Amino acid sequence: MRYYLGIDLGTSSVKSLLMDIDGNMIGVAQRGYDIIKPEQTWAQQDMQSLWSAVCETLREITGKYAGCMKELDGISFSGQMHGLVPLGRDGVPVREAIIWADQRSTDAIREIYGIIPEEEYRNVTLNSISTGFLISSLIWMRRHEPANFEKTAHVLLPKDYIRFRMTGELCTDLSDAASTLVFDTVHMDWAWELIDRLGLDRSLFVPCLEACAPAGRITADCAAQTGLPEGTRVICGGGDTIVQAIGNGVTRPGTMISNIGTSSQIVTIADEPLYDRSFRTNTFNYAKKGQWLIMGANLSGGVSLKWLKNNVIGAEDYEVMDELALKAEPGSGGLLFLPYLSGERTPWNDPDARGIYFGLSLKHAQPELVRSTMEGIIFNQKSSLEIFSEMGISCDQVIASGGGARGPVFRQLEADMFDCEVRTNSINEQGCIGAAIIAAVGCGSFDDYAQACSHIVHLSDEVVEPDPKRHLFYEERYSVFKELYPVTRDLMHRNTK
């Protein structure tokens, strides 16, 4: 029996999952870590802490399943996207990683567009630059931390650093490279002309491979720290949104994923580089050449509910939050929540956007607060679906993914607001499973992702159907939700200064 390891490097934790070639989950291990916030709008992580967490999960897996390690065929990755890991010439990061949630680089974006006009830049990358993306963080570092910038030999994304620690080899993949926003998304290579005009050394940017390409083998040092067999094949891997799509069995156009994790996304696949002409969504390269991933990204997804649970409600777990939400009527008694606790990308691309509870009155209590928060998260997802529709992308089925997929309230809200069937994967760990599938394809056990997914990925029999009356009701509530940001934008910006 052949076995595969999928490592999912998230924002708040890492999970490592051991799977056999038939898709049976043998074991999973998880370790958490923190986001470091030296200032309110900053978001950093210590890559040594993340590496230590990865090693702990791998030691747990290799210790429990030592017999399987003898037939371990390959390892691959799913990783949080966009973040900057500046690597020194000694192979050690010169500073903490600046991750996707960081909002400090507004001035760097202005600097980039001052050198290369915004329209010209976006026509190459097919995306608008946001704070938290590698290129804006790198230009910020050049301006504000010149000593660290001078020490930087290469720039990596978080999962690429972990793979470097395991193999000693430097590379990235198409999907994560596209998410740096200094990548030619159509031609599937670094945007060398943009890099040159920004005054950046080409040597900063490491080779770019397909997700299933070989990327090295486990070194003796890594084997000693993790228990993994030395010489095991390591496959490149991809950005978490792309890998989760594979873990949900989405390899062709036609199905969408609604993912609610720390952030939230609406995702689908296209066979051509479609993009929103107003650049409200993201278009990245998929795990293989010739396909693209279209994504609407919201910075505050499940973290909004986590904030409410921990800081306001004081609930023990999310089951309690679901129970509270079910006590409130649809529409939460006229209470609307704008989930912009960390700024926003789709549809506004505004790091200074902030959250609002609108319509609050003395009749509202915990149930309405919880339900309105959940409704606001899904209303925000719906804004991405509207943009997709404008792009000619239709939706007849949604696969619910991430932590939000485990809650029945979120799934019913998705069905009612999106007016389509909602299904889930029979296994929760889509990021890890997707990474393990990439390892299996990269090692030659399957011809391609479609073949692997048809063998490994199975959707649950449960189908959540939309309620026509609730759909019409939520359409009315959504029309109010859409107006909240435009009429409060200037006040938000004045209030953040």
C-alpha positions in Angstrom: 0.0 0.0 0.0 1.3 3.4 -0.9 0.8 6.4 1.5 0.9 10.1 1.0 1.3 13.0 3.4 -0.6 16.3 3.0 0.6 19.3 5.0 -1.8 22.2 5.3 0.0 25.3 6.6 -2.8 27.7 7.7 -3.0 31.0 9.3 -3.7 29.8 12.9 -2.5 26.2 12.7 -0.9 23.5 10.7 -2.4 20.1 10.0 -0.6 17.0 8.7 -2.6 14.2 7.3 -1.6 10.7 6.3 -3.7 9.1 3.5 -3.5 5.8 1.7 -3.8 5.6 -2.1 -7.5 5.0 -1.9 -8.1 8.2 0.0 -8.6 6.6 3.4 -7.5 9.0 6.2 -5.0 7.1 8.4 -4.3 9.9 10.8 -4.1 13.6 11.3 -2.2 15.9 13.7 -2.6 19.6 14.3 -0.7 22.3 16.1 -1.6 26.0 16.5 0.5 29.2 16.5 -0.1 32.9 16.7 -0.4 36.0 14.5 2.0 38.6 15.8 0.7 42.2 15.8 3.3 44.8 16.7 0.8 47.4 15.6 -3.0 47.2 15.1 -2.9 46.9 11.3 0.2 44.6 11.1 0.1 40.8 10.8 3.3 38.8 11.1 4.4 35.3 11.9 7.6 33.7 13.2 8.6 31.1 10.6 10.7 29.2 13.1 7.5 28.8 15.3 5.6 27.5 12.2 8.5 25.1 11.3 8.5 23.8 14.9 4.7 23.3 14.7 5.1 21.4 11.4 7.8 19.2 13.0 5.6 18.4 15.9 2.7 17.2 13.7 5.0 15.1 11.6 6.6 13.5 14.7 3.1 12.6 15.9 2.2 11.0 12.6 5.5 9.2 12.1 5.4 8.0 15.7 1.9 6.6 15.5 2.2 5.1 12.0 5.8 4.0 11.8 4.8 1.0 9.7 3.2 3.2 7.0 6.4 5.3 6.8 8.1 2.4 5.1 5.7 2.8 2.2 5.4 6.6 2.2 5.5 7.6 -1.4 5.4 11.4 -1.3 4.6 14.6 0.5 3.0 17.8 -0.6 1.6 21.1 0.7 -1.3 23.5 0.9 -0.2 26.9 2.2 -1.7 30.3 3.3 -1.2 32.6 0.3 0.3 36.0 -0.4 2.7 36.3 2.5 6.3 37.5 2.3 9.1 35.4 3.8 12.3 37.3 3.1 15.2 34.7 3.2 18.7 35.8 3.9 21.8 34.4 2.2 22.3 32.0 5.1 18.9 30.5 4.6 17.4 32.2 7.6 14.5 34.7 7.4 15.8 38.2 7.9 12.5 39.2 9.7 9.2 37.7 10.7 6.9 36.9 7.7 4.4 39.6 6.7 1.3 37.6 6.0 -1.9 38.1 4.0 -3.9 39.8 6.8 -1.3 42.7 7.0 -2.6 46.2 6.1 0.5 48.3 6.4 1.5 48.7 2.8 -0.9 51.2 1.4 2.0 53.6 0.7 3.9 50.9 -1.1 0.9 50.3 -3.4 0.9 54.0 -4.3 4.7 53.8 -4.9 4.2 50.8 -7.3 1.5 52.5 -9.3 3.6 55.6 -9.4 6.3 53.7 -11.2 3.9 51.5 -13.4 0.4 52.9 -14.1 -2.3 50.9 -12.4 -4.1 49.9 -15.6 -0.8 48.7 -17.2 0.1 46.7 -14.1 -3.3 45.1 -13.7 -3.3 44.0 -17.4 -0.3 41.8 -16.7 -1.3 40.4 -13.3 -5.1 40.4 -13.9 -5.4 41.6 -10.3 -5.4 44.8 -8.3 -2.6 45.0 -5.7 -3.9 44.8 -2.1 -2.1 45.1 1.3 -0.8 41.8 2.5 0.4 40.6 -0.9 4.0 39.7 -1.3 4.9 42.5 -3.7 3.3 45.3 -1.7 5.0 44.0 1.5 8.3 43.7 -0.3 8.2 47.3 -1.5 7.2 48.4 2.0 10.2 46.6 3.4 12.5 48.3 0.9 11.2 51.7 1.9 10.9 51.2 5.7 13.4 48.5 6.5 16.2 49.0 4.0 18.7 47.0 6.1 16.4 43.9 6.1 15.8 44.4 2.4 19.5 44.5 1.6 20.0 41.2 3.6 17.3 39.4 1.5 18.5 37.0 -1.1 15.2 35.4 -2.0 11.5 35.9 -1.3 9.3 32.9 -0.5 5.7 32.3 0.4 5.1 30.5 3.7 4.6 27.0 2.5 7.7 27.3 0.3 9.8 28.1 3.3 8.6 25.0 5.1 9.4 22.9 2.0 12.8 24.5 1.8 13.5 23.4 5.4 12.5 19.9 4.4 14.5 19.6 1.2 17.0 22.4 1.0 15.6 23.4 -2.4 14.2 26.8 -3.4 11.1 27.0 -5.6 7.4 28.0 -5.7 4.4 27.0 -7.7 2.1 28.7 -10.3 -0.8 29.4 -7.9 1.3 30.9 -5.1 3.5 32.8 -7.5 0.4 34.3 -9.1 -0.8 35.4 -5.6 2.4 37.5 -5.1 0.9 40.0 -7.6 4.2 40.3 -9.6 3.4 37.4 -11.9 2.2 37.3 -15.5 -1.0 35.3 -15.0 -1.7 34.7 -18.7 1.8 33.6 -19.7 2.4 31.7 -16.4 5.8 33.1 -15.4 7.2 35.9 -13.3 6.4 39.3 -14.7 10.0 40.1 -15.4 9.4 43.5 -17.1 7.4 44.7 -14.0 10.2 43.3 -11.7 12.8 45.2 -13.7 10.9 48.5 -13.7 10.3 48.2 -9.9 14.1 48.0 -9.5 14.1 44.5 -8.0 16.8 42.0 -8.6 15.6 39.0 -10.6 17.5 36.7 -8.4 15.0 37.4 -5.5 12.4 35.3 -7.3 12.8 31.5 -7.2 11.9 29.0 -9.9 8.2 28.5 -10.5 6.8 25.0 -11.1 3.5 23.2 -11.5 2.0 22.0 -8.2 2.6 18.4 -9.0 6.2 18.9 -10.0 9.1 17.2 -8.0 10.6 19.7 -5.6 13.3 17.7 -3.8 13.6 14.9 -1.2 13.6 14.8 2.5 17.1 15.6 3.9 18.9 13.9 6.7 18.4 16.9 8.9 14.7 17.0 8.3 14.4 13.3 8.9 16.1 13.7 12.2 13.6 16.5 13.2 10.4 14.9 12.0 10.9 11.1 11.8 10.2 11.1 8.0 12.2 8.7 5.9 15.2 10.4 4.4 15.0 10.6 0.6 11.1 10.6 0.5 9.9 12.5 -2.5 8.6 16.0 -1.9 6.1 17.5 -4.4 5.8 21.3 -4.9 2.2 21.9 -3.7 0.1 25.0 -4.0 -1.8 27.9 -2.4 -4.5 26.9 0.0 -7.5 28.1 -2.0 -6.4 26.1 -5.0 -5.5 23.0 -3.0 -8.8 23.1 -1.2 -10.5 23.1 -4.6 -8.7 19.9 -5.4 -9.6 18.4 -2.0 -13.2 19.2 -2.8 -12.9 17.4 -6.1 -13.3 20.6 -8.2 -11.0 20.2 -11.2 -13.2 21.6 -14.0 -15.5 24.6 -14.5 -19.1 24.4 -13.3 -19.0 24.0 -9.5 -18.2 26.7 -6.9 -16.7 26.4 -3.4 -17.8 28.6 -0.6 -15.0 28.4 2.0 -15.4 29.9 5.4 -12.2 29.7 7.4 -10.4 32.6 9.1 -11.2 34.6 5.9 -13.8 33.4 3.4 -13.8 32.9 -0.3 -16.0 32.0 -3.3 -14.0 30.0 -5.8 -14.4 28.4 -9.2 -12.2 27.2 -12.0 -12.0 28.5 -15.6 -10.3 27.1 -18.7 -9.3 30.6 -19.8 -7.9 33.6 -17.9 -11.2 35.3 -17.1 -11.1 38.4 -14.9 -13.4 41.1 -13.6 -12.9 44.2 -15.6 -13.2 46.3 -12.4 -10.7 44.0 -10.7 -12.9 43.3 -7.7 -12.0 39.6 -7.7 -8.8 37.7 -8.1 -7.6 35.5 -11.0 -4.8 33.2 -10.2 -3.2 30.3 -11.9 -4.6 26.9 -11.0 -2.5 23.9 -9.9 -1.6 23.1 -13.6 -0.9 25.1 -16.7 -3.9 26.1 -18.8 -6.4 26.5 -16.0 -7.2 29.5 -13.8 -8.9 30.0 -10.4 -11.4 32.8 -10.0 -11.8 34.0 -6.4 -13.8 36.5 -4.4 -11.9 37.0 -1.2 -13.3 38.4 2.1 -10.8 39.1 4.9 -13.2 38.5 7.8 -15.0 35.2 7.5 -15.1 32.8 10.4 -12.8 35.2 12.3 -15.9 37.5 12.7 -17.8 34.8 14.4 -14.8 33.8 16.5 -14.4 37.4 17.6 -18.1 37.5 18.6 -17.8 34.2 20.4 -14.7 35.1 22.4 -15.0 38.8 23.0 -18.8 39.4 23.2 -20.8 36.3 23.8 -18.3 34.2 25.8 -19.7 31.0 24.3 -17.9 27.7 25.0 -17.9 26.5 21.4 -19.5 27.0 17.9 -22.3 24.6 18.6 -23.6 27.1 21.2 -23.3 29.8 18.6 -25.4 27.7 16.2 -28.0 27.1 18.9 -28.2 30.9 19.5 -28.6 31.7 15.8 -31.5 29.2 15.5 -33.4 31.1 18.2 -33.5 34.3 16.0 -35.7 34.7 13.0 -34.2 35.0 9.5 -33.2 38.7 9.1 -32.2 38.9 12.8 -35.0 41.3 13.6 -33.7 44.0 11.2 -30.1 43.7 12.4 -27.4 43.7 9.7 -23.7 43.1 10.1 -21.0 44.4 7.8 -18.1 42.0 8.3 -15.1 44.3 7.6 -13.2 43.7 10.9 -9.9 43.5 9.1 -10.6 45.7 6.1 -11.9 44.2 2.9 -10.9 42.9 -0.6 -13.9 41.8 -2.6 -15.7 43.9 -3.7 -14.2 47.1 -2.2 -10.4 46.5 -1.9 -10.3 48.8 1.1 -7.9 48.1 4.0 -9.6 50.9 6.0 -13.1 49.4 5.8 -14.5 48.5 9.2 -17.4 46.4 10.7 -20.8 47.7 11.5 -23.9 46.4 13.3 -26.7 48.3 11.6 -30.2 48.6 13.0 -29.3 47.7 16.6 -32.2 48.3 19.0 -33.3 47.3 22.5 -35.2 44.3 21.2 -32.0 42.6 20.0 -30.1 40.1 22.2 -27.5 37.4 21.7 -29.4 35.3 19.2 -29.8 38.3 16.8 -26.2 39.3 17.2 -25.0 35.8 16.3 -27.4 35.2 13.4 -26.8 38.7 11.9 -23.0 38.0 12.0 -23.5 34.8 10.2 -25.9 36.4 7.7 -23.4 39.2 7.1 -20.6 36.7 6.3 -22.8 35.0 3.7 -24.1 38.3 2.3 -20.5 39.2 1.7 -19.9 35.9 -0.1 -23.0 36.7 -2.3 -21.3 39.9 -3.5 -18.7 37.7 -5.1 -21.3 35.5 -6.8 -22.9 38.6 -8.3 -19.5 39.6 -9.8 -19.0 36.1 -11.1 -22.4 36.3 -12.8 -21.4 39.6 -14.5 -18.4 37.7 -15.8 -20.6 35.0 -17.3 -19.9 32.4 -14.7 -23.0 30.6 -13.5 -23.6 28.5 -10.4 -26.0 25.6 -9.9 -24.2 23.9 -7.0 -22.0 25.1 -4.2 -19.7 22.9 -2.1 -19.4 24.3 1.4 -15.9 24.1 2.8 -13.8 25.1 5.8 -14.9 25.3 9.4 -18.2 27.0 8.3 -19.2 23.9 6.4 -19.5 22.0 9.7 -22.3 24.2 10.9 -25.9 23.6 9.6 -26.8 27.3 10.0 -24.1 28.5 7.6 -25.0 25.8 5.0 -28.7 26.7 5.1 -27.9 30.4 4.8 -25.7 29.7 1.7 -28.5 27.7 0.1 -31.1 30.3 0.8 -29.0 33.3 -0.2 -27.3 31.8 -3.2 -30.5 30.0 -4.3 -28.8 26.7 -5.1 -28.0 23.3 -3.7 -25.2 23.2 -1.1 -23.2 20.0 -0.5 -20.2 19.1 1.6 -17.2 16.8 1.3 -17.4 13.5 3.2 -14.0 14.4 4.8 -13.5 17.7 6.5 -9.7 18.2 5.9 -9.9 19.4 2.3 -6.6 21.3 2.4 -4.7 18.3 3.6 -6.5 15.9 1.3 -5.9 18.2 -1.6 -2.2 18.3 -0.8 -2.0 14.5 -0.5 -3.7 14.2 -3.9 -1.1 16.5 -5.4 1.6 14.2 -3.9 -0.1 11.2 -5.4 -0.4 12.8 -8.8 3.2 14.1 -8.6 4.5 10.6 -7.7 2.7 9.1 -10.7 -0.1 7.2 -9.0 -2.7 9.0 -11.1 -2.6 10.6 -14.5 -4.1 13.9 -13.4 -6.2 15.6 -10.7 -9.5 14.6 -12.3 -8.6 10.9 -12.1 -7.3 11.2 -8.6 -10.3 13.1 -7.3 -12.8 10.7 -8.9 -11.0 7.9 -7.0 -10.5 9.7 -3.7 -13.0 12.6 -3.1 -16.6 11.8 -2.3 -19.3 14.3 -1.5 -21.7 13.7 1.4 -25.2 12.4 0.5 -26.7 15.3 2.4 -28.0 18.1 0.1 -29.2 21.4 1.6 -31.9 22.9 -0.6 -32.8 26.6 -0.8 -36.1 27.8 0.6 -37.8 29.9 -2.1 -39.6 32.2 0.4 -36.4 32.8 2.5 -34.5 33.4 -0.7 -36.8 36.3 -1.7 -36.7 37.6 1.8 -32.9 37.6 1.8 -32.8 39.3 -1.6 -34.6 42.3 0.1 -32.2 42.3 3.0 -29.2 42.0 0.7 -30.3 45.2 -1.1 -29.9 47.1 2.1 -26.6 45.3 3.0 -25.1 46.4 -0.4 -25.7 50.0 0.4 -24.1 50.1 3.8 -20.5 50.4 2.8 -20.8 53.1 0.1 -22.8 55.4 2.4 -20.4 54.9 5.3 -17.1 54.7 3.5 -15.9 58.3 4.1 -16.9 58.0 7.8 -15.0 54.8 8.2 -11.9 56.4 6.7 -12.2 59.5 9.0 -12.7 57.3 12.0 -9.6 55.2 11.4 -7.2 58.2 11.4 
